[in-house]
């Protein structure tokens, strides 16, 4: 089980929706605070520091240019996120990025990859999402960069993003597992197969169950592994979490998602976390933020377990 006594957390609000196709995820950090994320984590015995919100450029809400929407602003926001997250890692704290849209995964994971390389730690990324986010300017039907962060981390994208970690690519296929996938563009599908990323889509979860899926996704972790979780709220089925801009039916239900989080917590190795794409403008009475908070509590050791641990 996770040893929460040694966990010092830093909440970092990154309130932007420059990478998304809908306005509103910029309000995600505040929705999580209203839902009580600080207080809930403190009740678990965690040392929680709320670093407040990063301040960056406004969303110009313009059409794509050369296949990218708002590239200049996306780059600036990602550098701001990178620097804030990297600073908390250097302090020995566990950074929790409160997004914001998922384009911010470039800055967040680039910071973690840089830190792991310097500390000679192995990196494992769990990408919890309805989408693979492996589009490029040539493949994307929209130009929205929140559909491109994994491709950027694999070296496909603008130089300012693909080189952010100090190493290009920031990730290789052995470092990432994608879970909950159920919406992939046609060109993106071929591209991600070429990249040889291990994808546990919803059919895999349907056929084998969440327990087996997570055992496979977590296989091979050791004490020198830094486990990063990038949690896109649209990972959850929209019946339980409607407050996202890109809902896709057929996602994990409440108990499946909670089991996923509990099994991550059981490793005791999660060392950084993204929470992205929560969109209060599309939510109902902050319901999705409250569901997300339930999941985050499970990630940090809140368990439904009433039986004795079985060795």
C-alpha positions in Angstrom: 0.0 0.0 0.0 1.1 3.6 -0.5 3.0 5.2 2.3 1.2 8.6 2.5 3.2 9.8 5.5 6.1 10.6 3.2 4.1 12.4 0.6 4.5 16.1 0.2 2.2 17.5 -2.5 2.2 20.7 -4.4 -1.0 21.8 -6.3 -0.2 23.9 -9.4 -3.1 25.5 -11.2 -2.6 26.0 -14.9 -5.8 27.7 -16.0 -5.8 27.6 -19.8 -7.8 26.2 -22.6 -5.6 27.4 -25.5 -5.1 23.8 -26.7 -8.7 22.8 -26.7 -11.7 23.1 -29.0 -14.1 24.3 -26.3 -13.7 27.1 -23.8 -14.0 26.3 -20.1 -11.2 24.0 -19.0 -9.4 27.1 -17.9 -11.8 27.1 -14.9 -10.8 23.5 -14.0 -8.4 24.4 -11.2 -10.9 26.5 -9.4 -13.6 23.9 -9.7 -11.3 21.4 -8.0 -10.5 23.8 -5.3 -14.3 24.5 -4.8 -14.8 20.7 -4.5 -12.3 20.7 -1.7 -9.2 19.0 -3.1 -6.8 20.6 -0.6 -8.9 19.6 2.4 -9.6 16.1 1.1 -5.9 15.3 0.6 -5.0 16.8 4.0 -7.5 14.5 5.6 -5.5 11.6 4.2 -2.4 12.8 6.2 -0.7 14.5 3.2 1.3 17.7 3.4 -0.4 19.9 0.8 0.9 23.1 -0.6 -1.3 25.1 -3.0 1.0 27.1 -5.2 -1.9 29.0 -6.7 -2.3 29.5 -10.4 0.3 30.2 -13.1 -0.5 33.3 -15.1 0.0 33.1 -18.9 -1.4 34.5 -22.2 -5.1 34.7 -22.8 -6.9 32.4 -25.3 -7.1 34.4 -28.6 -9.7 31.9 -30.0 -8.3 32.0 -33.6 -8.3 29.6 -36.5 -5.4 27.2 -37.0 -2.3 28.5 -38.7 -0.2 25.9 -40.6 -2.1 23.1 -38.8 -1.8 24.5 -35.2 -4.2 26.5 -33.2 -2.7 29.0 -30.8 0.8 27.6 -31.1 2.5 30.6 -29.6 0.3 30.6 -26.6 0.5 26.8 -26.2 4.3 26.9 -26.1 4.3 29.7 -23.5 1.8 27.9 -21.2 3.8 24.6 -21.5 7.0 26.3 -20.6 5.4 27.9 -17.6 4.0 24.5 -16.5 7.3 22.8 -17.1 9.2 25.3 -15.0 6.7 25.2 -12.1 6.6 21.4 -12.0 10.3 20.9 -12.4 10.9 23.3 -9.4 8.6 21.3 -7.2 10.3 18.0 -8.2 13.6 19.5 -7.3 12.3 20.3 -3.8 11.4 16.7 -3.4 7.6 17.3 -3.6 5.0 15.5 -5.7 3.6 18.0 -8.2 -0.1 17.8 -9.0 -0.9 19.9 -12.1 -4.5 21.2 -12.1 -5.4 21.9 -15.7 -6.3 23.2 -18.0 -6.4 21.2 -21.2 -4.3 18.2 -22.1 -1.9 20.2 -24.4 -0.2 20.9 -21.0 0.9 17.3 -20.8 3.9 18.3 -23.0 5.2 20.7 -20.4 4.3 18.5 -17.4 5.8 15.3 -18.7 8.8 17.1 -20.2 9.6 18.4 -16.7 9.3 14.9 -15.3 11.4 13.3 -18.0 14.1 15.9 -17.5 14.1 15.2 -13.7 14.2 11.5 -14.2 17.1 11.7 -16.6 19.0 13.8 -14.1 18.2 11.5 -11.2 18.9 8.4 -13.3 15.4 7.1 -12.6 13.2 5.0 -14.9 10.0 6.8 -16.0 6.6 5.1 -16.5 3.7 7.3 -17.7 0.1 6.1 -17.3 -2.0 8.1 -19.8 -5.6 7.8 -18.7 -7.7 9.1 -21.6 -10.4 8.4 -24.1 -8.0 9.6 -26.8 -4.4 8.6 -27.8 -3.5 12.3 -28.4 -1.1 11.2 -31.1 -2.1 13.7 -33.8 0.2 16.0 -35.7 -0.5 19.1 -37.7 -0.7 17.0 -40.8 -3.1 14.4 -39.3 -5.3 16.6 -37.0 -8.8 17.4 -38.4 -8.9 20.5 -36.0 -5.4 21.8 -35.3 -6.3 21.7 -31.6 -3.0 20.9 -29.8 -4.7 19.1 -26.9 -4.9 16.2 -29.4 -1.1 16.2 -30.0 0.8 16.1 -26.7 1.9 12.4 -26.9 3.1 12.9 -30.5 5.1 15.9 -29.3 6.6 13.9 -26.5 7.6 11.3 -29.1 9.4 13.9 -31.2 6.7 14.8 -33.7 5.8 18.5 -33.6 7.1 22.0 -33.3 10.7 22.3 -32.1 9.8 24.3 -29.0 7.6 21.5 -27.8 9.5 18.4 -28.8 12.7 19.7 -27.3 11.2 20.9 -24.0 12.6 18.1 -21.9 16.2 18.7 -23.1 16.1 15.4 -25.0 14.3 14.6 -28.2 12.2 12.5 -27.9 11.2 13.0 -24.3 9.6 9.5 -24.2 10.0 6.2 -26.0 7.4 3.5 -26.3 8.6 1.6 -23.2 7.9 4.5 -21.0 4.1 4.9 -21.6 0.9 2.9 -21.2 -2.4 4.3 -22.5 -5.5 3.2 -20.7 -9.2 3.7 -21.6 -8.7 4.6 -25.2 -11.9 4.6 -27.4 -11.7 7.5 -29.9 -8.8 7.6 -32.4 -8.7 9.4 -35.7 -7.9 7.3 -38.7 -4.5 8.7 -39.5 -3.6 8.8 -35.9 -4.4 5.1 -35.5 -1.8 4.1 -38.1 0.8 6.5 -36.6 0.4 5.2 -33.0 0.8 1.6 -34.3 4.1 2.6 -35.9 5.2 4.1 -32.6 4.6 0.8 -30.9 2.9 2.3 -27.9 1.1 -0.2 -25.6 -2.6 0.8 -25.7 -5.1 -0.8 -23.3 -8.3 0.3 -25.1 -11.8 -0.2 -23.8 -12.2 -3.4 -25.7 -9.2 -4.8 -23.8 -10.8 -3.6 -20.5 -14.1 -5.2 -21.5 -12.5 -8.5 -22.4 -10.0 -8.8 -19.5 -11.4 -6.5 -16.8 -9.8 -3.5 -15.2 -7.8 -5.6 -12.7 -6.0 -7.5 -15.4 -5.5 -4.4 -17.4 -3.9 -2.5 -14.6 -1.7 -5.5 -13.7 -0.3 -5.4 -17.2 0.0 -1.6 -17.3 1.9 -1.6 -14.0 4.1 -4.6 -14.7 7.8 -4.1 -14.4 7.8 -1.2 -11.9 10.7 -1.2 -9.4 11.9 1.0 -6.6 13.9 3.1 -9.2 10.7 4.0 -11.2 9.1 7.4 -11.2 5.4 6.8 -11.9 3.6 9.7 -13.6 -0.2 9.7 -14.0 -1.7 11.9 -16.7 -5.5 11.8 -15.9 -7.7 13.3 -18.6 -11.2 13.5 -17.1 -12.7 12.3 -20.3 -11.2 8.9 -19.4 -14.3 8.5 -17.3 -17.6 7.6 -18.9 -19.7 10.8 -19.5 -22.6 9.3 -17.7 -20.7 9.8 -14.5 -18.5 12.7 -15.6 -20.2 15.0 -18.1 -18.1 18.1 -17.5 -15.5 17.7 -20.3 -15.3 19.1 -23.8 -14.7 15.9 -25.7 -17.1 13.3 -24.2 -16.9 9.8 -25.6 -19.4 7.1 -24.5 -18.3 3.7 -23.3 -15.6 4.7 -20.8 -14.8 3.2 -17.4 -17.7 3.3 -14.9 -17.2 4.6 -11.4 -16.0 1.3 -9.8 -13.8 0.4 -12.8 -12.1 3.9 -12.6 -11.8 3.7 -8.8 -10.2 0.2 -9.0 -7.7 1.7 -11.6 -6.8 4.5 -9.1 -6.6 2.1 -6.1 -4.2 -0.2 -7.9 -2.0 2.7 -8.9 -2.0 3.8 -5.2 -1.1 0.2 -4.1 2.3 0.5 -6.0 3.3 3.4 -3.7 5.3 4.8 -6.6 3.2 7.7 -8.1 5.5 10.7 -8.0 3.6 13.2 -10.2 0.1 13.8 -11.4 -1.8 15.7 -14.1 -5.5 16.4 -13.8 -6.7 17.9 -17.1 -9.8 18.7 -19.2 -12.2 19.3 -16.4 -14.7 21.8 -17.9 -17.0 23.4 -15.4 -18.9 25.3 -18.2 -20.2 21.9 -19.4 -20.7 20.3 -15.9 -23.8 19.9 -13.8 -23.5 21.5 -10.3 -19.8 20.7 -10.1 -20.6 17.0 -10.2 -17.6 16.1 -12.4 -15.2 17.9 -10.1 -16.6 15.9 -7.2 -16.2 12.6 -9.0 -12.6 13.6 -10.0 -11.9 14.3 -6.4 -13.1 10.8 -5.4 -10.7 9.4 -7.9 -7.8 11.5 -6.7 -8.5 10.5 -3.1 -8.2 6.8 -4.3 -4.9 7.7 -6.1 -3.5 8.8 -2.8 -4.6 5.9 -0.7 -8.3 6.3 0.2 -9.5 2.7 -0.2 -12.7 0.8 -0.2 -10.7 -2.2 1.1 -12.4 -3.9 4.1 -10.8 -7.3 3.8 -7.4 -8.2 5.1 -4.5 -7.7 2.6 -3.6 -10.9 0.9 0.1 -11.4 0.3 
